[in-house]
Amino acid sequence: MKSSLAINGGKKIISDKLAKSIPSWPPIYPDTAEKLKDVYLHPKWSFNGPNEQLFSKKFAKYHTAEYGIFMANGTVTLECALHALGVGKGDEVIVPALTWIATAMAVIYVGATPVFVDIEEDTLCLDPEKIKKAITPKTKALIPVHLYGSMADMEKIMAIAKKHNLYVIEDCAHAHGGVWNGKGVGSIGHVGSFSFQESKTLSSGEGGICLTNDPVLKEKIFRIKHIGYAPNTKQGEASYSPQEGLICHNYRGTEFQAVVLLGGLKRLKAQTKKREQNATLIRKLLKNTPGIKVQSRGRLADIQGYYMLTFILDTKKLKEGITRKEIMEALSAEGFGTGLTYGPVYKHALWNIPKSKYRIESNEVAEDLCSNRAICMSQSKLLAGSKYIKAACDAVNKVMKEYCK
Ligand SMILES: Cc1ncc(COP(=O)(O)O)c(C=O)c1O
């Protein structure tokens, strides 16, 4: 029988017109444009200005945390969190084998050793059982990442941390707006770290924030990112020094970023709901599709944030010679463009750290998923209407039925 796949000359499922219904990202809001003009015309552009303070407070409250410390990006937030927790030379920090390199680079920045630990196949987040095996007397902290469209199992991770007296920094760069067991993501561990880089679900081009419930940590993180100034000190009026030896940086964000984020924050709840609805619809429509599984949402998630939705191929079910590449090309021909996951950190082109400075404890699942099996759908597609989502699922169904045994 002749194939009806678009890649073989058949009619494609998603028309160009329907593809154009995907909202562009980052979004443009006219009310934010007005506020940006206001900041520009009334110069107080940086240095813990009123918009930064308001945003930090609102974002922390949204995620049920006491304090928010706003910064230049979601890499320095991780570095400041580690630094404030006293993590440094001689310490080991457990990070997932699959995440953006920043999660591990932050560990390098403070002079500690990243220890890569494997992920769970269903959530793609740190595997608590494998964390247990990786703990040594040198382990000082864990950085679970709430990756793509799932949340790490914070219940198990916090229990392990408590038992072994470890700090937990939640990397929430993908999880804005998520709620886990009644608590906002980022408020469960000792510190939560978020990125507001352009592609993130709350964005100001660049930006980041640390959340914490601990007032001592809050002051320390604030001083580290603000060249030593205590919170609420005016420019040029530093009255008392940070503790001796606390190396502080200028990792400040600006009022422009904060204004853009305040505009985005107003829309975050509705957008998170929409992504969650569409992800639920996708799971339903692909439930019986051969050879593919959708990433599970966080097991205890009340609300799941989505930076991507990941599809996991069962390569054993594919016809001889069919690979992830062929599937992605066939989906693209149907009008449904997808992407790859980051890949294991230590294999990323930008990871240039000598082998002596990190340790790979376990990586089987991460290696397998990244090299052959995982495909990602971006968060902006999860904001499209149900017509697009149904058509995208039709495309997946069509391709997988053709390419499975
Ligand atoms: C999981 C994760 N952690 C940290 C970061 C770093 O954030 P930023 O790019 O704002 O430095 C990112 C950014 O992509 C990320 O995906």
The ligand as an SDF file (V2000), in Angstrom:
LIG
                    3D

 16 16  0  0  0  0  0  0  0  0999 V2000
   17.2410   23.8470   33.4890 C   0  0  0  0  0  0  0  0  0  0  0  0
   17.8970   25.1900   33.3270 C   0  0  0  0  0  0  0  0  0  0  0  0
   18.6090   25.6850   34.3480 N   0  0  0  0  0  0  0  0  0  0  0  0
   19.2100   26.8840   34.2730 C   0  0  0  0  0  0  0  0  0  0  0  0
   19.1230   27.6440   33.1300 C   0  0  0  0  0  0  0  0  0  0  0  0
   19.8950   28.9170   33.0590 C   0  0  0  0  0  0  0  0  0  0  0  0
   19.1270   30.0330   32.8520 O   0  0  0  0  0  0  0  0  0  0  0  0
   19.6990   31.3220   32.0970 P   0  0  0  0  0  0  0  0  0  0  0  0
   19.7500   31.0160   30.6390 O   0  0  0  0  0  0  0  0  0  0  0  0
   18.7110   32.3790   32.4460 O   0  0  0  0  0  0  0  0  0  0  0  0
   21.0450   31.6150   32.6550 O   0  0  0  0  0  0  0  0  0  0  0  0
   18.3660   27.1840   32.0480 C   0  0  0  0  0  0  0  0  0  0  0  0
   18.2400   27.9670   30.8170 C   0  0  0  0  0  0  0  0  0  0  0  0
   17.9350   27.4580   29.7630 O   0  0  0  0  0  0  0  0  0  0  0  0
   17.7440   25.9130   32.1450 C   0  0  0  0  0  0  0  0  0  0  0  0
   17.0460   25.4030   31.1250 O   0  0  0  0  0  0  0  0  0  0  0  0
  1  2  1  0
  2  3  1  0
  2 15  2  0
  3  4  2  0
  4  5  1  0
  5  6  1  0
  5 12  2  0
  6  7  1  0
  7  8  1  0
  8  9  2  0
  8 10  1  0
  8 11  1  0
 12 13  1  0
 12 15  1  0
 13 14  2  0
 15 16  1  0
M  END
$$$$
